[in-house]
Amino acid sequence: MTGPPPGIEPYTLSHSNDYTNCPECERYVGPLEYCPYCRAHHKKRLILRVSKYTSPIIAIIGIFVLAHLGKTIGNPMVKVASLTERSNFAYVQLEGVVCDTPRLYHASGSDDPTAGTLQFCLDDGSARTRVKTYEDATKRIIKAGKIPAVGDRVHVMGNFQIRMHRHSLIVGAPEELTITRPPPLADYRPRDIATAERGDFNEFDRVRVVGKVYRNYVWREGKTKDGNKYKNYEAKIRLSAGKIDGRWANMDVVIPWTILELAGALQPSDPKWEGAPPSGSRISVTGALRYEESSFSKGWRLHLADPGEIEILELGK
């Protein structure tokens, strides 16, 4: 019996034997152009030959196109407000200003002062988010000297993550963080800053102030009026602004403990910043202005990015 069983339609091959079998020995050679049995040349159809020799070229071009798309479209510049739960784990770019004091949370059980988590707040005009680095990335960023400060313009790339309704951007390498610190706009007296209203300056304007140190607050721990202890996250230098409305006034200059530690000005275990300019000293300081309000006071404060931005013009006695 030849042919398919009753009720089954005969099938036809999708190709002709003229293109799959050797014309000399008539054995199956498939896509080969030379028969492996008799070495006879088996010429293929033009479309097959064109596809065979152009496909590697097309593949190489495709790799370059995908690489270009990955650098441009695949890693877009976005706004914080546009990122939602659907953006979780997306690799994105953000650009904005550092809006709060950077913090370094030391790794427990490690003697390395650069080990831990570094994080700061970024404001791109639409919303705010936290930028974080962990472990090895923190060490490499500190080694590269890329320590952000309040008022710095930053460009960051990283993985956006949302956990427990809180979002952050995880930076994994120093190359993903670019910091721009503009020069000071002008020189001012402490009195100019202490008497300024909120609309007199732009937030995070960098200025230079020359004045006399009234008092330092450079202990890591302090006490409230009730006698309760609390930890300071920044050292404070108070400059005298003279009498305003019949009362003596001052202007505050602040520098985070994290900045002091990473600059080598003190160790994490030191309870006090011994290198602070003493009371009565005349100093020049350069930093970024930030308007702050609390239940105790409100006004502009000057945030420093490095202890090197303090220049002692006349040492107090």
Solvent accessible surface area in square Angstrom, and as a share of the most:
residue,aa,sasa,rsa
1,M,193,0.86
2,T,133,0.77
3,G,60,0.58
4,P,56,0.35
5,P,81,0.51
6,P,124,0.78
7,G,84,0.81
8,I,106,0.54
9,E,148,0.66
10,P,101,0.64
11,Y,187,0.71
12,T,124,0.72
13,L,107,0.53
14,S,117,0.75
15,H,85,0.38
16,S,51,0.33
17,N,82,0.42
18,D,113,0.58
19,Y,84,0.32
20,T,16,0.09
21,N,37,0.19
22,C,1,0.01
23,P,84,0.53
24,E,124,0.56
25,C,45,0.27
26,E,131,0.59
27,R,127,0.46
28,Y,141,0.54
29,V,7,0.04
30,G,6,0.06
31,P,114,0.72
32,L,90,0.45
33,E,30,0.14
34,Y,113,0.43
35,C,0,0.00
36,P,69,0.43
37,Y,122,0.46
38,C,57,0.34
39,R,165,0.60
40,A,18,0.14
41,H,95,0.43
42,H,7,0.03
43,K,129,0.54
44,K,14,0.06
45,R,109,0.40
46,L,122,0.61
47,I,111,0.56
48,L,77,0.38
49,R,74,0.27
50,V,72,0.42
51,S,55,0.36
52,K,108,0.46
53,Y,131,0.50
54,T,52,0.30
55,S,59,0.38
56,P,74,0.47
57,I,103,0.52
58,I,114,0.58
59,A,58,0.45
60,I,99,0.50
61,I,101,0.51
62,G,29,0.28
63,I,115,0.59
64,F,144,0.60
65,V,75,0.43
66,L,126,0.62
67,A,52,0.40
68,H,113,0.51
69,L,70,0.35
70,G,41,0.39
71,K,161,0.68
72,T,67,0.39
73,I,125,0.64
74,G,48,0.46
75,N,16,0.08
76,P,54,0.34
77,M,102,0.45
78,V,33,0.19
79,K,109,0.46
80,V,5,0.03
81,A,64,0.50
82,S,71,0.46
83,L,22,0.11
84,T,66,0.38
85,E,119,0.53
86,R,232,0.85
87,S,22,0.14
88,N,54,0.28
89,F,126,0.53
90,A,36,0.28
91,Y,83,0.32
92,V,7,0.04
93,Q,29,0.13
94,L,0,0.00
95,E,83,0.37
96,G,0,0.00
97,V,16,0.09
98,V,0,0.00
99,C,0,0.00
100,D,47,0.24
101,T,3,0.02
102,P,0,0.00
103,R,76,0.28
104,L,15,0.07
105,Y,108,0.41
106,H,75,0.33
107,A,29,0.23
108,S,116,0.75
109,G,92,0.89
110,S,51,0.33
111,D,148,0.77
112,D,52,0.27
113,P,59,0.37
114,T,34,0.20
115,A,5,0.04
116,G,3,0.03
117,T,26,0.15
118,L,2,0.01
119,Q,28,0.12
120,F,4,0.02
121,C,9,0.05
122,L,0,0.00
123,D,30,0.16
124,D,15,0.08
125,G,77,0.74
126,S,52,0.33
127,A,36,0.28
128,R,124,0.45
129,T,5,0.03
130,R,69,0.25
131,V,1,0.01
132,K,47,0.20
133,T,4,0.02
134,Y,96,0.36
135,E,95,0.43
136,D,95,0.49
137,A,10,0.08
138,T,0,0.00
139,K,75,0.32
140,R,116,0.42
141,I,0,0.00
142,I,23,0.12
143,K,182,0.77
144,A,55,0.42
145,G,57,0.54
146,K,59,0.25
147,I,28,0.14
148,P,0,0.00
149,A,1,0.01
150,V,4,0.02
151,G,4,0.04
152,D,0,0.00
153,R,116,0.42
154,V,3,0.02
155,H,43,0.19
156,V,0,0.00
157,M,46,0.20
158,G,1,0.01
159,N,56,0.29
160,F,1,0.01
161,Q,32,0.14
162,I,31,0.16
163,R,167,0.61
164,M,173,0.77
165,H,172,0.77
166,R,197,0.72
167,H,65,0.29
168,S,13,0.09
169,L,0,0.00
170,I,31,0.16
171,V,2,0.01
172,G,38,0.37
173,A,20,0.16
174,P,15,0.09
175,E,131,0.59
176,E,28,0.13
177,L,3,0.01
178,T,72,0.42
179,I,43,0.22
180,T,79,0.46
181,R,91,0.33
182,P,51,0.32
183,P,104,0.65
184,P,59,0.37
185,L,125,0.62
186,A,42,0.33
187,D,92,0.48
188,Y,66,0.25
189,R,141,0.51
190,P,10,0.06
191,R,92,0.34
192,D,45,0.24
193,I,1,0.00
194,A,38,0.30
195,T,63,0.37
196,A,16,0.13
197,E,121,0.54
198,R,132,0.48
199,G,76,0.73
200,D,87,0.45
201,F,28,0.12
202,N,107,0.55
203,E,72,0.32
204,F,29,0.12
205,D,26,0.13
206,R,15,0.05
207,V,2,0.01
208,R,72,0.26
209,V,0,0.00
210,V,34,0.20
211,G,11,0.10
212,K,116,0.49
213,V,3,0.02
214,Y,123,0.47
215,R,129,0.47
216,N,34,0.17
217,Y,68,0.26
218,V,6,0.04
219,W,133,0.47
220,R,45,0.16
221,E,88,0.39
222,G,18,0.17
223,K,139,0.59
224,T,61,0.36
225,K,201,0.85
226,D,124,0.64
227,G,43,0.41
228,N,93,0.48
229,K,147,0.62
230,Y,99,0.38
231,K,162,0.68
232,N,41,0.21
233,Y,100,0.38
234,E,22,0.10
235,A,0,0.00
236,K,44,0.19
237,I,1,0.00
238,R,55,0.20
239,L,0,0.00
240,S,41,0.26
241,A,6,0.05
242,G,22,0.21
243,K,108,0.46
244,I,36,0.18
245,D,141,0.73
246,G,64,0.61
247,R,189,0.69
248,W,182,0.64
249,A,24,0.19
250,N,53,0.27
251,M,3,0.01
252,D,22,0.11
253,V,1,0.01
254,V,0,0.00
255,I,1,0.00
256,P,4,0.03
257,W,11,0.04
258,T,12,0.07
259,I,4,0.02
260,L,0,0.00
261,E,25,0.11
262,L,38,0.19
263,A,50,0.39
264,G,59,0.57
265,A,43,0.33
266,L,11,0.06
267,Q,101,0.45
268,P,47,0.30
269,S,100,0.65
270,D,46,0.24
271,P,86,0.54
272,K,59,0.25
273,W,11,0.04
274,E,140,0.63
275,G,56,0.54
276,A,13,0.10
277,P,3,0.02
278,P,54,0.34
279,S,55,0.36
280,G,29,0.28
281,S,0,0.00
282,R,112,0.41
283,I,0,0.00
284,S,4,0.03
285,V,0,0.00
286,T,22,0.13
287,G,0,0.00
288,A,0,0.00
289,L,0,0.00
290,R,44,0.16
291,Y,28,0.11
292,E,40,0.18
293,E,107,0.48
294,S,71,0.46
295,S,111,0.72
296,F,181,0.75
297,S,78,0.50
298,K,144,0.61
299,G,21,0.20
300,W,12,0.04
301,R,42,0.15
302,L,0,0.00
303,H,4,0.02
304,L,2,0.01
305,A,7,0.05
306,D,54,0.28
307,P,27,0.17
308,G,64,0.62
309,E,32,0.14
310,I,24,0.12
311,E,96,0.43
312,I,79,0.40
313,L,72,0.36
314,E,113,0.51
315,L,117,0.58
316,G,14,0.14
317,K,246,1.04
